Amino acid sequence: MVTLRSPPVFAVVAGVLVEVAEGCDKSLATCATRFGNAANFRGEPHLPGIDLLTRWPGN
């Protein structure tokens, strides 16, 4: 059974092939809990945000 978040933009009838892909928000938490694949996560989850890198000294 598949549950879609929103209805397809075209009519799906018997015999029509569709491709369904599971979404990813590219976060370590999603990779670990939803897909069980944290060991292969290739992002940088522990780097500070861009706002931290652009601060002036003393701010």
N, CA, C and O atoms as CSV, one atom per row, in Angstrom:
chain,resi,resn,atom,element,x,y,z
A,1,MET,N,N,0.841,-1.167,0.000
A,1,MET,CA,C,0.000,0.000,0.000
A,1,MET,C,C,0.891,1.237,0.000
A,1,MET,O,O,1.895,1.292,0.710
A,2,VAL,N,N,0.522,2.210,-0.788
A,2,VAL,CA,C,1.250,3.471,-0.881
A,2,VAL,C,C,0.284,4.603,-0.601
A,2,VAL,O,O,-0.816,4.638,-1.151
A,3,THR,N,N,0.692,5.530,0.256
A,3,THR,CA,C,-0.103,6.718,0.533
A,3,THR,C,C,0.656,7.926,0.019
A,3,THR,O,O,1.798,8.154,0.419
A,4,LEU,N,N,0.044,8.701,-0.856
A,4,LEU,CA,C,0.684,9.877,-1.433
A,4,LEU,C,C,0.347,11.118,-0.621
A,4,LEU,O,O,-0.757,11.242,-0.091
A,5,ARG,N,N,1.302,12.035,-0.526
A,5,ARG,CA,C,1.079,13.291,0.198
A,5,ARG,C,C,0.093,14.176,-0.552
A,5,ARG,O,O,-0.755,14.820,0.066
A,6,SER,N,N,0.196,14.212,-1.872
A,6,SER,CA,C,-0.713,15.001,-2.694
A,6,SER,C,C,-1.107,14.167,-3.907
A,6,SER,O,O,-0.371,13.260,-4.295
A,7,PRO,N,N,-2.242,14.454,-4.503
A,7,PRO,CA,C,-2.680,13.661,-5.652
A,7,PRO,C,C,-1.770,13.894,-6.861
A,7,PRO,O,O,-1.202,14.977,-7.006
A,8,PRO,N,N,-1.629,12.900,-7.719
A,8,PRO,CA,C,-0.797,13.073,-8.909
A,8,PRO,C,C,-1.403,14.109,-9.863
A,8,PRO,O,O,-2.608,14.359,-9.842
A,9,VAL,N,N,-0.555,14.700,-10.686
A,9,VAL,CA,C,-1.012,15.742,-11.616
A,9,VAL,C,C,-1.704,15.153,-12.842
A,9,VAL,O,O,-2.252,15.893,-13.659
A,10,PHE,N,N,-1.681,13.847,-12.973
A,10,PHE,CA,C,-2.338,13.183,-14.103
A,10,PHE,C,C,-3.169,12.028,-13.564
A,10,PHE,O,O,-2.965,11.578,-12.436
A,11,ALA,N,N,-4.094,11.559,-14.365
A,11,ALA,CA,C,-4.956,10.450,-13.952
A,11,ALA,C,C,-4.166,9.146,-13.993
A,11,ALA,O,O,-3.550,8.818,-15.007
A,12,VAL,N,N,-4.187,8.416,-12.904
A,12,VAL,CA,C,-3.526,7.114,-12.846
A,12,VAL,C,C,-4.607,6.050,-12.995
A,12,VAL,O,O,-5.514,5.947,-12.169
A,13,VAL,N,N,-4.497,5.276,-14.043
A,13,VAL,CA,C,-5.459,4.204,-14.293
A,13,VAL,C,C,-4.702,2.886,-14.402
A,13,VAL,O,O,-3.483,2.876,-14.572
A,14,ALA,N,N,-5.409,1.806,-14.306
A,14,ALA,CA,C,-4.801,0.486,-14.389
A,14,ALA,C,C,-4.007,0.349,-15.687
A,14,ALA,O,O,-4.496,0.695,-16.763
A,15,GLY,N,N,-2.790,-0.155,-15.577
A,15,GLY,CA,C,-1.947,-0.358,-16.745
A,15,GLY,C,C,-0.955,0.769,-16.997
A,15,GLY,O,O,-0.031,0.602,-17.794
A,16,VAL,N,N,-1.122,1.908,-16.340
A,16,VAL,CA,C,-0.207,3.035,-16.517
A,16,VAL,C,C,0.962,2.863,-15.542
A,16,VAL,O,O,0.745,2.631,-14.353
A,17,LEU,N,N,2.185,2.975,-16.033
A,17,LEU,CA,C,3.362,2.864,-15.180
A,17,LEU,C,C,3.685,4.218,-14.561
A,17,LEU,O,O,3.688,5.241,-15.246
A,18,VAL,N,N,3.954,4.212,-13.282
A,18,VAL,CA,C,4.366,5.430,-12.586
A,18,VAL,C,C,5.619,5.121,-11.784
A,18,VAL,O,O,5.847,3.978,-11.388
A,19,GLU,N,N,6.431,6.146,-11.546
A,19,GLU,CA,C,7.613,5.986,-10.713
A,19,GLU,C,C,7.373,6.727,-9.399
A,19,GLU,O,O,7.006,7.902,-9.398
A,20,VAL,N,N,7.579,6.046,-8.309
A,20,VAL,CA,C,7.402,6.628,-6.986
A,20,VAL,C,C,8.763,6.620,-6.306
A,20,VAL,O,O,9.419,5.581,-6.222
A,21,ALA,N,N,9.185,7.794,-5.817
A,21,ALA,CA,C,10.474,7.903,-5.137
A,21,ALA,C,C,10.264,8.437,-3.730
A,21,ALA,O,O,9.493,9.374,-3.522
A,22,GLU,N,N,10.945,7.843,-2.773
A,22,GLU,CA,C,10.843,8.291,-1.389
A,22,GLU,C,C,11.667,9.550,-1.213
A,22,GLU,O,O,12.822,9.604,-1.635
A,23,GLY,N,N,11.083,10.560,-0.595
A,23,GLY,CA,C,11.748,11.853,-0.447
A,23,GLY,C,C,12.773,11.884,0.666
A,23,GLY,O,O,12.754,11.051,1.572
A,24,CYS,N,N,13.670,12.856,0.587
A,24,CYS,CA,C,14.722,13.036,1.580
A,24,CYS,C,C,14.974,14.525,1.764
A,24,CYS,O,O,15.112,15.260,0.786
A,25,ASP,N,N,15.034,14.977,3.028
A,25,ASP,CA,C,15.326,16.389,3.280
A,25,ASP,C,C,16.819,16.638,3.503
A,25,ASP,O,O,17.209,17.742,3.883
A,26,LYS,N,N,17.643,15.640,3.275
A,26,LYS,CA,C,19.103,15.717,3.344
A,26,LYS,C,C,19.620,16.087,4.733
A,26,LYS,O,O,20.614,16.803,4.855
A,27,SER,N,N,18.948,15.602,5.781
A,27,SER,CA,C,19.426,15.820,7.141
A,27,SER,C,C,19.905,14.492,7.722
A,27,SER,O,O,19.431,13.425,7.330
A,28,LEU,N,N,20.846,14.568,8.656
A,28,LEU,CA,C,21.384,13.364,9.282
A,28,LEU,C,C,20.293,12.601,10.035
A,28,LEU,O,O,20.270,11.370,10.015
A,29,ALA,N,N,19.397,13.322,10.693
A,29,ALA,CA,C,18.329,12.665,11.449
A,29,ALA,C,C,17.431,11.827,10.542
A,29,ALA,O,O,17.081,10.699,10.888
A,30,THR,N,N,17.061,12.364,9.399
A,30,THR,CA,C,16.223,11.618,8.453
A,30,THR,C,C,16.977,10.421,7.905
A,30,THR,O,O,16.419,9.331,7.778
A,31,CYS,N,N,18.237,10.624,7.583
A,31,CYS,CA,C,19.051,9.542,7.032
A,31,CYS,C,C,19.148,8.382,8.032
A,31,CYS,O,O,19.092,7.214,7.648
A,32,ALA,N,N,19.293,8.717,9.300
A,32,ALA,CA,C,19.443,7.689,10.327
A,32,ALA,C,C,18.127,7.004,10.664
A,32,ALA,O,O,18.066,5.776,10.720
A,33,THR,N,N,17.067,7.786,10.891
A,33,THR,CA,C,15.818,7.185,11.360
A,33,THR,C,C,14.971,6.588,10.243
A,33,THR,O,O,14.432,5.491,10.389
A,34,ARG,N,N,14.853,7.295,9.146
A,34,ARG,CA,C,13.951,6.838,8.082
A,34,ARG,C,C,14.589,5.783,7.185
A,34,ARG,O,O,13.937,4.822,6.775
A,35,PHE,N,N,15.871,5.976,6.887
A,35,PHE,CA,C,16.527,5.077,5.950
A,35,PHE,C,C,17.537,4.141,6.613
A,35,PHE,O,O,18.007,3.203,5.969
A,36,GLY,N,N,17.885,4.371,7.889
A,36,GLY,CA,C,18.852,3.519,8.577
A,36,GLY,C,C,20.217,3.545,7.917
A,36,GLY,O,O,20.890,2.516,7.843
A,37,ASN,N,N,20.635,4.709,7.436
A,37,ASN,CA,C,21.841,4.802,6.631
A,37,ASN,C,C,22.754,5.942,7.092
A,37,ASN,O,O,23.394,6.588,6.262
A,38,ALA,N,N,22.825,6.195,8.395
A,38,ALA,CA,C,23.644,7.296,8.899
A,38,ALA,C,C,25.126,7.080,8.627
A,38,ALA,O,O,25.866,8.051,8.470
A,39,ALA,N,N,25.570,5.842,8.567
A,39,ALA,CA,C,26.990,5.562,8.326
A,39,ALA,C,C,27.438,6.070,6.959
A,39,ALA,O,O,28.612,6.392,6.780
A,40,ASN,N,N,26.534,6.144,6.003
A,40,ASN,CA,C,26.889,6.598,4.656
A,40,ASN,C,C,26.467,8.037,4.379
A,40,ASN,O,O,26.549,8.493,3.239
A,41,PHE,N,N,26.014,8.760,5.410
A,41,PHE,CA,C,25.611,10.155,5.240
A,41,PHE,C,C,26.821,10.973,4.819
A,41,PHE,O,O,27.869,10.898,5.461
A,42,ARG,N,N,26.693,11.757,3.743
A,42,ARG,CA,C,27.831,12.492,3.209
A,42,ARG,C,C,27.731,14.000,3.413
A,42,ARG,O,O,28.425,14.762,2.739
A,43,GLY,N,N,26.881,14.437,4.329
A,43,GLY,CA,C,26.743,15.856,4.612
A,43,GLY,C,C,27.644,16.276,5.762
A,43,GLY,O,O,28.470,15.495,6.234
A,44,GLU,N,N,27.480,17.499,6.201
A,44,GLU,CA,C,28.246,18.051,7.318
A,44,GLU,C,C,27.269,18.539,8.383
A,44,GLU,O,O,27.024,19.742,8.469
A,45,PRO,N,N,26.702,17.649,9.198
A,45,PRO,CA,C,25.656,18.042,10.134
A,45,PRO,C,C,26.143,18.865,11.324
A,45,PRO,O,O,25.331,19.503,11.994
A,46,HIS,N,N,27.437,18.868,11.600
A,46,HIS,CA,C,27.926,19.534,12.802
A,46,HIS,C,C,28.659,20.839,12.531
A,46,HIS,O,O,29.263,21.400,13.445
A,47,LEU,N,N,28.621,21.335,11.301
A,47,LEU,CA,C,29.228,22.626,10.997
A,47,LEU,C,C,28.279,23.740,11.412
A,47,LEU,O,O,27.062,23.582,11.313
A,48,PRO,N,N,28.812,24.857,11.872
A,48,PRO,CA,C,27.928,25.971,12.237
A,48,PRO,C,C,27.283,26.566,10.992
A,48,PRO,O,O,27.796,26.423,9.883
A,49,GLY,N,N,26.164,27.226,11.190
A,49,GLY,CA,C,25.467,27.855,10.068
A,49,GLY,C,C,26.261,29.008,9.487
A,49,GLY,O,O,27.215,29.476,10.108
A,50,ILE,N,N,25.886,29.470,8.317
A,50,ILE,CA,C,26.597,30.538,7.628
A,50,ILE,C,C,26.581,31.836,8.435
A,50,ILE,O,O,27.503,32.642,8.312
A,51,ASP,N,N,25.561,32.051,9.251
A,51,ASP,CA,C,25.504,33.269,10.052
A,51,ASP,C,C,26.644,33.320,11.075
A,51,ASP,O,O,27.148,34.402,11.374
A,52,LEU,N,N,27.053,32.184,11.608
A,52,LEU,CA,C,28.150,32.139,12.558
A,52,LEU,C,C,29.481,32.469,11.878
A,52,LEU,O,O,30.351,33.097,12.481
A,53,LEU,N,N,29.633,32.051,10.646
A,53,LEU,CA,C,30.887,32.278,9.926
A,53,LEU,C,C,31.047,33.709,9.445
A,53,LEU,O,O,32.172,34.129,9.174
A,54,THR,N,N,29.968,34.474,9.326
A,54,THR,CA,C,30.060,35.830,8.796
A,54,THR,C,C,29.986,36.907,9.876
A,54,THR,O,O,29.910,38.093,9.556
A,55,ARG,N,N,30.007,36.518,11.134
A,55,ARG,CA,C,29.972,37.506,12.218
A,55,ARG,C,C,31.285,38.273,12.298
A,55,ARG,O,O,32.348,37.735,11.987
A,56,TRP,N,N,31.204,39.519,12.713
A,56,TRP,CA,C,32.399,40.335,12.961
A,56,TRP,C,C,32.924,40.009,14.347
A,56,TRP,O,O,32.138,39.665,15.230
A,57,PRO,N,N,34.235,40.109,14.567
A,57,PRO,CA,C,34.775,39.867,15.923
A,57,PRO,C,C,34.125,40.801,16.936
A,57,PRO,O,O,33.933,41.985,16.661
A,58,GLY,N,N,33.793,40.280,18.082
A,58,GLY,CA,C,33.193,41.078,19.135
A,58,GLY,C,C,31.677,41.152,19.081
A,58,GLY,O,O,31.065,41.747,19.968
A,59,ASN,N,N,31.051,40.565,18.067
A,59,ASN,CA,C,29.578,40.591,17.965
A,59,ASN,C,C,28.995,39.372,18.617
A,59,ASN,O,O,27.775,39.207,18.638
